[in-house]
Amino acid sequence: MTPEEILSYPARVLTQAQRERYFEKGYIGVESLVPADLLADLVKVTEEFVDASRTETQSGKIFDLGPGHTKDSPVLRRLKRPDDQHEAYWGFASGLMADVAADLAGPNVTYHHSKLNFKWFDKSDTVKWHQDIQFFPHTNYNVFTIGCYLADTDMSNGPLAVLPGSHNKPLYDQYDAKGNWTGMLSDEDAAKVDMSQADYLTGPAGSITIHNCRTLHYSPASKSKQPRPLLLNCYSSSDAKPYTPHPDPSSHAYRVIRGQPVKWAHHDPRPCQIPPDWSGGYTSIYAAQSGEDAA
Ligand SMILES: O=C(O)CCC(=O)C(=O)O
């Protein structure tokens, strides 16, 4: 569907101006969107998972652990597939966030994946400039991620930053010169990004961020002792069909969560880089960006 067709459907959660801005800039941030009781449930469940990670010693199917993780000082970088780990996360992804998704995807929405990323005052917390669609190419670019801050997030604890308008520019090469997947821009390309244009999406707990799958984004390391949990849910318009294996499918991957399955795929002619074949298993963006994944 084109943005004009999508915008012709009544808005469910976002304002019409927010929807228009998303299509124009490739992202939006909406402060304090999530009701306090819903947020409190997510925060409580998340604290339980951080506690559960304390006894883990290495990254596995559920926990991605950062360097220096210990029982007393957990460095849980990511809770993988939270939608499969607790019903509170799936309820959120298939509830309020799915309604937000329908405002941008159109009436037929397909769920892609969820992840819960933390930052813990560690330089390994930087997520470098990258675009998402090279991780999971689809027949068109109506694929996007909605983040929800589960703690107050400002410039001190690693907010998500986006480059306005980058969704309408060409995609970058996310392999290095030796052909290894890095999941990020080369140092040379990253150095050319005009940092003065970067928009840092901050806000109190319960604020959301939305970025299109082509939008260039990164997040700086946290300089605060307070962890920064960002719950990310990714969706597509149902007319965007994936053509490479899902990096890390949960039991809900590709479920149509609003509207109907569609009979026709929409094809965008702009090319997309193909990721490595992850049908045998995927680690994480942190592993790729730090070279842990390089063959
Ligand atoms: O956690 C963050 O700050 C950004 C994460 C991100 O961009 C990603 O996982 O693709």
The ligand as an SDF file (V2000), in Angstrom:
LIG
                    3D

 10  9  0  0  0  0  0  0  0  0999 V2000
   18.8880   -0.7970   21.5090 O   0  0  0  0  0  0  0  0  0  0  0  0
   19.0990    0.1650   20.7770 C   0  0  0  0  0  0  0  0  0  0  0  0
   19.3810    1.2620   21.2160 O   0  0  0  0  0  0  0  0  0  0  0  0
   18.9890    0.0630   19.2690 C   0  0  0  0  0  0  0  0  0  0  0  0
   18.8160   -1.3250   18.8020 C   0  0  0  0  0  0  0  0  0  0  0  0
   18.7830   -1.4990   17.3380 C   0  0  0  0  0  0  0  0  0  0  0  0
   18.8790   -0.5860   16.5650 O   0  0  0  0  0  0  0  0  0  0  0  0
   18.6270   -2.8490   16.8270 C   0  0  0  0  0  0  0  0  0  0  0  0
   18.6310   -3.8100   17.6400 O   0  0  0  0  0  0  0  0  0  0  0  0
   18.4690   -2.9930   15.5850 O   0  0  0  0  0  0  0  0  0  0  0  0
  1  2  2  0
  2  3  1  0
  2  4  1  0
  4  5  1  0
  5  6  1  0
  6  7  2  0
  6  8  1  0
  8  9  2  0
  8 10  1  0
M  END
$$$$
